[in-house]
Each structure stands twice: as C-alpha cells, then as structure tokens.
C-alpha cells in the first residue's frame, strides 16, 4: 500500500480562492492545457484543463503544495461545479511534481453538460458514466474535497472565452497530426473499436505501475484506415519509455480492430480514434 501524503490544513478554506493570474492556454505535441493560478502563499494552487484532441474530453488537475502527494494513489473525491452545486463523487488519482501534489480526474461531454467519467479497471467498462454535471452560464466556483484534503473552492468566473480558446487549441493540435477541420469534417460516423473488452484487456501496463500498484490515466490516439486497420498509435499521456508505449499500443494495430469511419454517403473513410482509459488500483 502506498503511504498517504496528507494535504496541508492551510489549503482548506471556506471562501473561494480568487484568481491570482489570467487564464492561459499552452500546447505541446499531444495536448492543450488551459490553466490559471488561484490564491497566494500557502494557499496557492493551479487548476488545469488538459485536452488531448477535439473530443470534448478533459483531464482536470489541481496542483499545489497542499494537494495530496500520494504517488499513483486512487482517491474518492467530491467535486462540484457552480455556486451551491451538490458535490458529485468521482474517482481521482493523486501524484506528485516536485513539492506540489497533483489531484486529477476526468470529465467528458459537451458544454453545457459535463459528466464525470469513471472506468473500472476490473470490468474494463469503457462506456461507464457516473453522474452529470451541468456547466452553468455563470460558473462562479469549483469545489473539490477528499478524505485527505479539506474542501477547496475556486472562483472560476465566466468560462466561455477560456473554453473557446481551449477548443481552438484542440483543432490546431489535431491539424498537426494531419487531421485538420476539413479532413475531420468528412467523417460522419467515427471509427469504432471492435470487441473493446478484449482489446483493453490486452493492454500491457508498465511493470513499474503493476509492481507499485499505481493508478494512471492513459490517453492514446490511433489512425484508422478505410479497412478498419489501426495504422499508427500514439500514447499521448502519461510519458512512457518507447517499449512501454509499444506494448500499450500493440492491441490497436496489426489487423482489423475497428469498424471504419463513414462519410455522409456511408462510404468507409480513414478516421481518428481516441481512447481514454483509467487504470485504477484500490488498496
């Protein structure tokens, strides 16, 4: 069992932490990040919305010195979006970057409806959703709490412009992979993974993750040709050694694994397949 790293009691507060910087968007080869700092001193935290392509799916991460720092530990968090919102239970993963703790969970959906996304590692149910979060027009706060961290509230403000900037970044990101808006626009029905249970079960987790009983969230993308073959697979997150990336991608390439994408006339066309897979270990 991984030893617990408790959050600093100084982080917990009743009044929402106010922004201490502007919303910013950054892009690397495989992701876009929308982020903003809140609070000051011992209460300084940064909130990230990480996106891995144009699918309205986000990994939300709270980072700060007072955030739990358990390496790869699965936690149950209570999360609420909007002033006075009823918290929803979501599975989160705690990690560490330098002296900061990181607490991450996944959201998927289209504004204004967001859902918490839960994938159980034992059932390999990649279509399971728990709860629904309505993203209000006047989003004034996010609240987050775990058994190791008292409630943290952030005054987010109007998110329309920041989320639009993130959406633009995602489109630009996909274009760098050869999937610009024109090419994506040809696809009326996306490529579908056949027998996803067997494929996901065939994903080989890195030995260090298995030995240390760590949890992790995997993001990958696959180019699928018009015959339903995965021609290129890229592990977008987490950063892994090349061998570990090949082993994770193996089940998605080599042979017909997909029902190909279709255009509006029903013809098979190349498509871009995206997968988020949460590997949870409960100790």
N, C-alpha and C positions, 0 to 999 in steps of 0.2 A: 504494500500500500504506500502511496506517495504521501510524504509528510505534509501536513496542512501549513500554508503560509497565511497568517491572518492579516486582514486589512487593518490599516491604521484607523483607530477610532476618530481621528481628526477629520477623516474624509466624510463620515456620515454627517448629514445636516438636514434641517427641516426646510429652510428657504432654498429655492432653486439657485444653483450656481449660475452666475451671469457670464456671458461670453467675455473672454479676455483677448480675443482676436477675431479676425474675419473668417468666413468660410473660404476654404481653398480647395482646388482640385489639382491633383497630380496624376500623371500617367507613366507607367513603365511598359515593358514589352507585353505583359499579360494581364494587367489590371489597371483600373482607375480608382482613385481614392478621393473622397470628399471628407474633409476633416476641419475641426475647429477646436480651439482650446477654451476651457471654462475654468473659472475660479482662479485663485492665486495661492502662492505659498504652499503649505502642506495640503491644500485642497485642490491644487492644480491637476486637472485631468484633460485628456484629449479624446474626442469622440470621432471615430472613423466609420464611414460607409464605404466598404470595399466592393467593387463590382468587377466581374470577370468576363464581361461581354454583354451584348444587348439582349438580355433576357429578363430584365426587371427582378433580378435576384441580388441580394445584398448580404454581405457578412458585416455585421455591426460589431465594433470593438471599442471597449472603453479601456484607456491606458492611463496609468498614473501610479505614483509611489504607494498610494493607499489601496490599490486594487489587488485582490488575491493573486499570489505568485506561484501557485501550485503548478508544477510542470506537467502539462497534459492531463490535469485532473478534471473529471466531469463534475459539474455542479448544477444544482437546480436553482434557477434564478426567477425572480418575479420582475416582470418588465411591463411598463405601461407607457403608452404614447398619448399625449394630450393632457390638459389640465383636468384633474379629477378622474382620470381614466382608471377603471378597475384593472389591477395588475393581472397579467397572464403568466402562467407557468411555462418556462422554456428551459431546454437543456443548453447549458453553456460550457465552454472549455476555458480553463484558466491556464495561463502561460506566463512567461517572463521575458523581458527585453531589457538588459542592463539592470538598473534598480527599479524599473517600473513593472508592475503587474499588468497583465492583459486579460480581459474577460470578453469572449467572443460568442456570438450566437448568430443564427441565420434568419433572414427574412426573405420572403418571396411573394410576388404579387404585383399588381398594377395600382398606382395611386388612383383613387384614394383608399383602396382596400389592400392592406398588407396582411400577410399571415406569418405566424411563427412556423418554422419548418422543423420537423422532428423526424429523424431517420434512426431506427433502432438497428444496431449492428447485428443482433441475433436473428431478426426476422428478414433483414435485407429489404424492408418495405420502402422502396424509394419513392413511393407516391403518398406517404402518410403525412397528413397535416393536422396540427392541433391548434384550435382557437383561431380567431380572426381579429385583427386589429384594424380599426377604421382610422385612417390618417385624416385628422380634421383640417378644415381650411385654415383655421387659426391654431396651428400646432404650437403650443406655448411651453411644453415641458416633456421631458423623458424621465421616467423614474426607473431605477434599477436597484435590486437588492438581492443578496444571497445570505445563506446562513453564516458566512464568514465576513460579510460586509453589510453595514447598516445602509438604509435607503439613501441613495444619491439621486438628486433631482437636478436636471439641466434645463435652463431656459433656452430652448432652441430657436424660438421665433418663427417667422414665416419661412417655410422650407421650399416654396415653389421655385424660386430662382436657383437656389443651390442644387435641387434635384434635377432641374432642367440642364444645368451645367454638367452634372454628372452623366445625364443621358447623352448629351452631345459628345462627351469624352468617350463613352462606350461605343458610339457609332464610329468615331475616329479610330478607336482601338481595333475594332473588327476590320476596318479598312486596311490596317497594316498587316493583317493576316491574309489579305486577298478577298475579304468579304465586305465590299463596300455596299452602300444602300441599294444601288442598282442590282447587284448580284443577289443580295438577300431578298430584294423585292420580288424576284422571280419565284421564290418558294411560297406556295400557298399552304401546303401541309408539310411540316418538318419531318426529317428523318426520325424513325422510331427504333429504339433498341429492342431487338427480339430476345425473348427469354431473359429479361433483365435480372431475374433472381440468380440464374446460373452464371451469368457474366459477372455480376457484382461479387458473388461468392468466389469467383476465380481471381479476383484482385488480390495480389500478394502484398500485404503490409510490410514495411521495412522492419527488419529484425529488431532494431533498437526500440521501435514502437511496441512490438509484441512483448519483448523481454521486460521492458519497463512498465508495461501495462498503461501506456499513454493513450489518450484520446487525440484525434485530429480530424480536421475537416479537409477533404480532398476536393479540389476543383480541377476539372480537365475538360479539354475540347478535342473533338475528333472531326476531321474532314471525311465526309461520306460520299462516295461516288454514286453514279446513277444506277449501279448494280447492287448497291447496298453494302459495299465493302468499305471498311474503315481504312483510309489510305494514309492518314497522318494523325497521330495522337500526341497531345502536349499536356503534361501535368503543369497546371498554372500555379497551384498552391497545394501544399507547402513546398518550399525549396528543398529538393532532394538530390542525392547523387544520381548520376546518369543510369546506373544499374537499377536503382530503386524505381526511377521513372519508367524504365523499360518494363519492369515487372508489373507495375500498376497498369500500364497501357496495353500489355500483352493481350488481355481478353477482348480488346476492342478493335484489334487489327488482325489481318491474316484470315481471310474467309468472309463469307456473307453473314454479318452480325446484325444488319439493320434492314428494315423496310425503308427503301429510299424515299427521299423527299419528292413531292409532286408539285408541278406548277398548276396554274388555274385550269388548264385543259386536262389535267390528270396524267400528264407525262412525267416519267421519272427524271429527276434532275439532281445534280450534286447538292449537298446540304451540309450545314454546320450543326453538329450535335454537341450539346453542352451537358455536363453532369456535375452535380454537387452531391458528394457522399460524405456523411458524417459517421465516423468510426468512434463509437462511444464505449468506454470501459467503465463499469460501475464497481467500485471497491467499497 
